[in-house]
Amino acid sequence: MNVTPHIEKGARYTIGARIENKFLDLLEESYETYFTSIDNKPQKIVSCILLLDILKFLVHTTWELKLISHKQYIELGKKLEEVGKMLGGWKKSLENPEKKNRTM
């Protein structure tokens, strides 16, 4: 969210605002997913993953258009990649609930 102020004014209120809105949508959707019943969680997680993919696409497009620096793109990319791993792990744990509490 701290990247948007660095985008030039013309794009800040279009693609910059879109990135901010998608980020907030992802936060909202993940919050809803956390409190959703176990039966509905898998489809809600898929929805979160889709929002994350759209967010990655928008950030990549912003970088391609040279609206954000390479350094900002790398920082955002790392954070978005980490979120993707978390969502993927969450989805996988719901698909294989018996492996959740394994002993070593």
CNS distance restraints for C-alpha pairs under 8 A (distance, minus, plus):
assign (resid   1 and name CA) (resid  20 and name CA) 6.19 0.50 0.50
assign (resid   2 and name CA) (resid   6 and name CA) 7.80 0.50 0.50
assign (resid   3 and name CA) (resid   7 and name CA) 6.94 0.50 0.50
assign (resid   3 and name CA) (resid  68 and name CA) 7.52 0.50 0.50
assign (resid   3 and name CA) (resid  72 and name CA) 7.24 0.50 0.50
assign (resid   4 and name CA) (resid  12 and name CA) 6.16 0.50 0.50
assign (resid   4 and name CA) (resid  16 and name CA) 5.31 0.50 0.50
assign (resid   4 and name CA) (resid  17 and name CA) 7.47 0.50 0.50
assign (resid   4 and name CA) (resid  20 and name CA) 7.61 0.50 0.50
assign (resid   5 and name CA) (resid  12 and name CA) 7.09 0.50 0.50
assign (resid   6 and name CA) (resid  68 and name CA) 7.16 0.50 0.50
assign (resid   7 and name CA) (resid  11 and name CA) 6.51 0.50 0.50
assign (resid   7 and name CA) (resid  12 and name CA) 5.36 0.50 0.50
assign (resid   7 and name CA) (resid  16 and name CA) 6.99 0.50 0.50
assign (resid   7 and name CA) (resid  67 and name CA) 5.49 0.50 0.50
assign (resid   7 and name CA) (resid  68 and name CA) 6.19 0.50 0.50
assign (resid   8 and name CA) (resid  12 and name CA) 5.87 0.50 0.50
assign (resid   8 and name CA) (resid  67 and name CA) 6.72 0.50 0.50
assign (resid   9 and name CA) (resid  13 and name CA) 6.96 0.50 0.50
assign (resid  10 and name CA) (resid  14 and name CA) 7.43 0.50 0.50
assign (resid  11 and name CA) (resid  15 and name CA) 5.72 0.50 0.50
assign (resid  11 and name CA) (resid  16 and name CA) 6.20 0.50 0.50
assign (resid  11 and name CA) (resid  67 and name CA) 7.75 0.50 0.50
assign (resid  12 and name CA) (resid  16 and name CA) 4.36 0.50 0.50
assign (resid  12 and name CA) (resid  17 and name CA) 6.20 0.50 0.50
assign (resid  13 and name CA) (resid  17 and name CA) 5.11 0.50 0.50
assign (resid  13 and name CA) (resid  18 and name CA) 7.89 0.50 0.50
assign (resid  14 and name CA) (resid  18 and name CA) 6.17 0.50 0.50
assign (resid  15 and name CA) (resid  19 and name CA) 6.14 0.50 0.50
assign (resid  15 and name CA) (resid  58 and name CA) 7.36 0.50 0.50
assign (resid  15 and name CA) (resid  62 and name CA) 7.38 0.50 0.50
assign (resid  16 and name CA) (resid  20 and name CA) 6.37 0.50 0.50
assign (resid  17 and name CA) (resid  21 and name CA) 6.08 0.50 0.50
assign (resid  18 and name CA) (resid  22 and name CA) 6.10 0.50 0.50
assign (resid  19 and name CA) (resid  23 and name CA) 6.10 0.50 0.50
assign (resid  19 and name CA) (resid  55 and name CA) 6.28 0.50 0.50
assign (resid  19 and name CA) (resid  58 and name CA) 6.45 0.50 0.50
assign (resid  19 and name CA) (resid  59 and name CA) 7.13 0.50 0.50
assign (resid  20 and name CA) (resid  24 and name CA) 6.24 0.50 0.50
assign (resid  21 and name CA) (resid  25 and name CA) 6.01 0.50 0.50
assign (resid  22 and name CA) (resid  26 and name CA) 6.08 0.50 0.50
assign (resid  22 and name CA) (resid  51 and name CA) 6.77 0.50 0.50
assign (resid  22 and name CA) (resid  54 and name CA) 7.74 0.50 0.50
assign (resid  22 and name CA) (resid  55 and name CA) 6.09 0.50 0.50
assign (resid  23 and name CA) (resid  27 and name CA) 6.37 0.50 0.50
assign (resid  23 and name CA) (resid  52 and name CA) 7.93 0.50 0.50
assign (resid  23 and name CA) (resid  55 and name CA) 6.85 0.50 0.50
assign (resid  24 and name CA) (resid  28 and name CA) 6.13 0.50 0.50
assign (resid  25 and name CA) (resid  29 and name CA) 5.97 0.50 0.50
assign (resid  25 and name CA) (resid  51 and name CA) 7.53 0.50 0.50
assign (resid  26 and name CA) (resid  30 and name CA) 6.02 0.50 0.50
assign (resid  26 and name CA) (resid  48 and name CA) 5.97 0.50 0.50
assign (resid  26 and name CA) (resid  51 and name CA) 5.95 0.50 0.50
assign (resid  26 and name CA) (resid  52 and name CA) 6.76 0.50 0.50
assign (resid  27 and name CA) (resid  31 and name CA) 6.17 0.50 0.50
assign (resid  28 and name CA) (resid  32 and name CA) 6.22 0.50 0.50
assign (resid  29 and name CA) (resid  33 and name CA) 6.04 0.50 0.50
assign (resid  29 and name CA) (resid  44 and name CA) 7.40 0.50 0.50
assign (resid  29 and name CA) (resid  47 and name CA) 7.67 0.50 0.50
assign (resid  29 and name CA) (resid  48 and name CA) 6.14 0.50 0.50
assign (resid  30 and name CA) (resid  34 and name CA) 6.20 0.50 0.50
assign (resid  30 and name CA) (resid  44 and name CA) 7.86 0.50 0.50
assign (resid  30 and name CA) (resid  45 and name CA) 7.33 0.50 0.50
assign (resid  30 and name CA) (resid  48 and name CA) 6.25 0.50 0.50
assign (resid  31 and name CA) (resid  35 and name CA) 6.75 0.50 0.50
assign (resid  32 and name CA) (resid  36 and name CA) 6.05 0.50 0.50
assign (resid  33 and name CA) (resid  41 and name CA) 5.83 0.50 0.50
assign (resid  33 and name CA) (resid  44 and name CA) 5.61 0.50 0.50
assign (resid  33 and name CA) (resid  45 and name CA) 6.59 0.50 0.50
assign (resid  34 and name CA) (resid  41 and name CA) 7.67 0.50 0.50
assign (resid  36 and name CA) (resid  40 and name CA) 6.34 0.50 0.50
assign (resid  36 and name CA) (resid  41 and name CA) 6.00 0.50 0.50
assign (resid  37 and name CA) (resid  41 and name CA) 6.34 0.50 0.50
assign (resid  38 and name CA) (resid  42 and name CA) 7.83 0.50 0.50
assign (resid  40 and name CA) (resid  44 and name CA) 6.40 0.50 0.50
assign (resid  41 and name CA) (resid  45 and name CA) 6.03 0.50 0.50
assign (resid  42 and name CA) (resid  46 and name CA) 6.30 0.50 0.50
assign (resid  42 and name CA) (resid  91 and name CA) 6.38 0.50 0.50
assign (resid  42 and name CA) (resid  94 and name CA) 6.96 0.50 0.50
assign (resid  43 and name CA) (resid  47 and name CA) 6.29 0.50 0.50
assign (resid  44 and name CA) (resid  48 and name CA) 6.33 0.50 0.50
assign (resid  45 and name CA) (resid  49 and name CA) 6.19 0.50 0.50
assign (resid  45 and name CA) (resid  87 and name CA) 6.91 0.50 0.50
assign (resid  45 and name CA) (resid  90 and name CA) 7.81 0.50 0.50
assign (resid  45 and name CA) (resid  91 and name CA) 6.43 0.50 0.50
assign (resid  46 and name CA) (resid  50 and name CA) 6.19 0.50 0.50
assign (resid  46 and name CA) (resid  91 and name CA) 7.83 0.50 0.50
assign (resid  47 and name CA) (resid  51 and name CA) 6.28 0.50 0.50
assign (resid  48 and name CA) (resid  52 and name CA) 6.17 0.50 0.50
assign (resid  48 and name CA) (resid  87 and name CA) 7.64 0.50 0.50
assign (resid  49 and name CA) (resid  53 and name CA) 6.18 0.50 0.50
assign (resid  49 and name CA) (resid  84 and name CA) 7.03 0.50 0.50
assign (resid  49 and name CA) (resid  87 and name CA) 6.75 0.50 0.50
assign (resid  49 and name CA) (resid  88 and name CA) 7.91 0.50 0.50
assign (resid  50 and name CA) (resid  54 and name CA) 6.28 0.50 0.50
assign (resid  51 and name CA) (resid  55 and name CA) 6.14 0.50 0.50
assign (resid  52 and name CA) (resid  56 and name CA) 6.16 0.50 0.50
assign (resid  52 and name CA) (resid  80 and name CA) 7.43 0.50 0.50
assign (resid  52 and name CA) (resid  84 and name CA) 7.17 0.50 0.50
assign (resid  53 and name CA) (resid  57 and name CA) 6.19 0.50 0.50
assign (resid  54 and name CA) (resid  58 and name CA) 6.22 0.50 0.50
assign (resid  55 and name CA) (resid  59 and name CA) 6.19 0.50 0.50
assign (resid  56 and name CA) (resid  60 and name CA) 6.04 0.50 0.50
assign (resid  56 and name CA) (resid  77 and name CA) 7.47 0.50 0.50
assign (resid  56 and name CA) (resid  80 and name CA) 7.04 0.50 0.50
assign (resid  57 and name CA) (resid  61 and name CA) 6.08 0.50 0.50
assign (resid  58 and name CA) (resid  62 and name CA) 6.11 0.50 0.50
assign (resid  59 and name CA) (resid  63 and name CA) 6.26 0.50 0.50
assign (resid  59 and name CA) (resid  73 and name CA) 7.22 0.50 0.50
assign (resid  59 and name CA) (resid  76 and name CA) 7.92 0.50 0.50
assign (resid  60 and name CA) (resid  64 and name CA) 6.11 0.50 0.50
assign (resid  60 and name CA) (resid  73 and name CA) 7.46 0.50 0.50
assign (resid  61 and name CA) (resid  65 and name CA) 6.16 0.50 0.50
assign (resid  62 and name CA) (resid  66 and name CA) 6.35 0.50 0.50
assign (resid  62 and name CA) (resid  67 and name CA) 5.37 0.50 0.50
assign (resid  62 and name CA) (resid  68 and name CA) 6.28 0.50 0.50
assign (resid  63 and name CA) (resid  67 and name CA) 5.77 0.50 0.50
assign (resid  63 and name CA) (resid  68 and name CA) 5.27 0.50 0.50
assign (resid  63 and name CA) (resid  69 and name CA) 6.77 0.50 0.50
assign (resid  63 and name CA) (resid  70 and name CA) 7.04 0.50 0.50
assign (resid  63 and name CA) (resid  73 and name CA) 6.37 0.50 0.50
assign (resid  68 and name CA) (resid  72 and name CA) 6.27 0.50 0.50
assign (resid  68 and name CA) (resid  73 and name CA) 6.69 0.50 0.50
assign (resid  69 and name CA) (resid  73 and name CA) 6.24 0.50 0.50
assign (resid  70 and name CA) (resid  74 and name CA) 6.17 0.50 0.50
assign (resid  71 and name CA) (resid  75 and name CA) 6.24 0.50 0.50
assign (resid  72 and name CA) (resid  76 and name CA) 6.12 0.50 0.50
assign (resid  73 and name CA) (resid  77 and name CA) 5.86 0.50 0.50
assign (resid  74 and name CA) (resid  78 and name CA) 6.19 0.50 0.50
assign (resid  75 and name CA) (resid  79 and name CA) 6.48 0.50 0.50
assign (resid  76 and name CA) (resid  80 and name CA) 6.05 0.50 0.50
assign (resid  77 and name CA) (resid  81 and name CA) 5.94 0.50 0.50
assign (resid  78 and name CA) (resid  82 and name CA) 6.26 0.50 0.50
assign (resid  79 and name CA) (resid  83 and name CA) 6.36 0.50 0.50
assign (resid  80 and name CA) (resid  84 and name CA) 6.17 0.50 0.50
assign (resid  81 and name CA) (resid  85 and name CA) 6.32 0.50 0.50
assign (resid  82 and name CA) (resid  86 and name CA) 6.32 0.50 0.50
assign (resid  83 and name CA) (resid  87 and name CA) 6.19 0.50 0.50
assign (resid  84 and name CA) (resid  88 and name CA) 5.98 0.50 0.50
assign (resid  85 and name CA) (resid  89 and name CA) 6.04 0.50 0.50
assign (resid  86 and name CA) (resid  90 and name CA) 6.13 0.50 0.50
assign (resid  87 and name CA) (resid  91 and name CA) 6.13 0.50 0.50
assign (resid  88 and name CA) (resid  92 and name CA) 6.10 0.50 0.50
assign (resid  89 and name CA) (resid  93 and name CA) 6.06 0.50 0.50
assign (resid  90 and name CA) (resid  94 and name CA) 6.48 0.50 0.50
assign (resid  91 and name CA) (resid  95 and name CA) 6.39 0.50 0.50
assign (resid  92 and name CA) (resid  96 and name CA) 6.28 0.50 0.50
assign (resid  93 and name CA) (resid  97 and name CA) 5.70 0.50 0.50
assign (resid  93 and name CA) (resid  99 and name CA) 7.45 0.50 0.50
assign (resid  93 and name CA) (resid 100 and name CA) 6.23 0.50 0.50
assign (resid  96 and name CA) (resid 100 and name CA) 7.12 0.50 0.50
assign (resid  98 and name CA) (resid 102 and name CA) 7.75 0.50 0.50
